[in-house]
Amino acid sequence: MEQPRRITDSFPRRRRRGPGRPPGRLKDKKDKDKVQVKVRDCPRAPSQPPPDPALLEMLRRFDLSWEYGPCTGITRLQRWERAQELGLSPPGPIRDALLEHRDNPEVTYRWVWDGMGA
């Protein structure tokens, strides 16, 4: 009697690497020291002041408002512009705030709200 086929049978089998160095590892310690020095020398991005809590609350309400369409996979400004093109009349202060804080990812992108008051 023949065994039933599994979905994984349709994919090519890959051989596992034998004993030795796993991929992505450095060969010796002096190479590792060089990498660490490079990481330490990298300039850090300038930290931005946290946005006003009232602004974040206004943006959260905009995110949760279904009348302006879905907000998955696009920035808040793209969603605002799409709603404007569709004639849905999104609030003007939202656009002004998004343009003013264009470089701040906390304002530009919708953060997932976990429902725990975060």
C-alpha positions as CSV (number, residue, x, y, z in Angstrom):
1,M,0.0,0.0,0.0
2,E,1.3,3.4,-1.0
3,Q,1.7,6.2,1.6
4,P,-0.4,9.4,1.0
5,R,1.4,12.3,-0.5
6,R,2.2,15.3,1.7
7,I,2.2,18.9,0.5
8,T,5.9,19.2,1.3
9,D,6.6,16.4,-1.3
10,S,6.1,18.9,-4.1
11,F,9.0,21.2,-2.9
12,P,12.6,20.3,-3.8
13,R,14.6,18.9,-0.9
14,R,17.5,20.9,0.4
15,R,20.6,19.4,2.0
16,R,21.6,20.6,5.4
17,R,25.1,21.9,5.8
18,G,27.5,19.4,7.3
19,P,29.9,20.0,10.1
20,G,31.7,23.3,9.9
21,R,31.1,27.0,10.1
22,P,27.4,28.1,9.8
23,P,26.8,30.7,7.1
24,G,27.1,34.3,8.2
25,R,29.7,33.7,10.9
26,L,33.1,35.6,10.8
27,K,36.2,33.5,10.3
28,D,38.4,34.8,13.1
29,K,38.4,37.2,16.0
30,K,40.2,40.1,14.3
31,D,37.5,40.3,11.7
32,K,34.9,40.5,14.5
33,D,36.8,43.4,16.1
34,K,36.7,45.3,12.9
35,V,33.0,44.9,12.5
36,Q,32.4,46.1,16.1
37,V,34.5,49.2,15.5
38,K,32.5,50.0,12.4
39,V,29.2,49.6,14.3
40,R,30.4,51.9,17.1
41,D,31.6,54.6,14.6
42,C,28.2,54.8,12.9
43,P,26.4,58.1,13.6
44,R,23.1,57.7,15.4
45,A,20.0,59.2,14.0
46,P,19.1,62.4,15.8
47,S,16.4,61.6,18.4
48,Q,13.2,63.5,17.9
49,P,11.1,64.9,20.7
50,P,8.0,62.9,21.4
51,P,4.9,64.3,19.7
52,D,2.2,66.0,21.7
53,P,-0.3,63.5,23.2
54,A,-3.2,65.5,21.9
55,L,-1.8,65.2,18.4
56,L,-1.4,61.4,18.8
57,E,-5.0,61.2,20.1
58,M,-6.2,63.1,17.1
59,L,-4.3,60.8,14.7
60,R,-5.6,57.7,16.5
61,R,-9.1,58.9,16.0
62,F,-8.4,59.4,12.3
63,D,-6.9,55.9,12.2
64,L,-10.0,54.4,13.8
65,S,-12.5,56.3,11.5
66,W,-13.6,53.8,8.8
67,E,-15.3,56.6,6.8
68,Y,-11.9,57.4,5.2
69,G,-11.2,53.9,4.1
70,P,-8.7,51.2,5.2
71,C,-5.4,52.3,6.5
72,T,-3.4,49.1,6.1
73,G,-0.1,49.3,4.1
74,I,-0.1,53.1,3.6
75,T,1.0,56.1,5.5
76,R,-1.5,58.4,7.2
77,L,-0.8,61.2,4.7
78,Q,-1.4,58.8,1.8
79,R,-4.7,57.8,3.4
80,W,-5.7,61.4,3.9
81,E,-4.9,62.2,0.2
82,R,-6.8,59.1,-1.0
83,A,-9.9,60.2,1.1
84,Q,-9.6,63.7,-0.4
85,E,-9.5,62.4,-3.9
86,L,-12.6,60.3,-3.3
87,G,-14.4,63.3,-2.0
88,L,-14.7,62.1,1.6
89,S,-13.6,65.4,3.2
90,P,-11.0,64.3,5.7
91,P,-10.2,66.8,8.4
92,G,-7.7,69.6,7.4
93,P,-5.9,69.7,10.7
94,I,-4.8,66.1,10.2
95,R,-3.1,67.0,6.9
96,D,-1.4,70.0,8.5
97,A,-0.1,68.0,11.4
98,L,1.2,65.2,9.1
99,L,3.0,67.7,6.9
100,E,4.5,69.5,9.9
101,H,5.8,66.3,11.5
102,R,6.7,64.5,8.2
103,D,10.1,63.2,9.6
104,N,8.6,61.7,12.7
105,P,7.6,58.0,12.2
106,E,5.3,58.1,15.2
107,V,3.2,60.6,13.4
108,T,3.7,59.4,9.8
109,Y,2.8,55.8,10.3
110,R,-0.1,54.2,12.0
111,W,0.9,52.2,15.1
112,V,-1.0,49.2,16.1
113,W,-3.2,49.8,19.0
114,D,-3.3,46.9,21.4
115,G,-6.4,48.0,23.3
116,M,-4.5,48.1,26.6
117,G,-4.4,51.9,26.8
118,A,-0.9,52.1,25.3
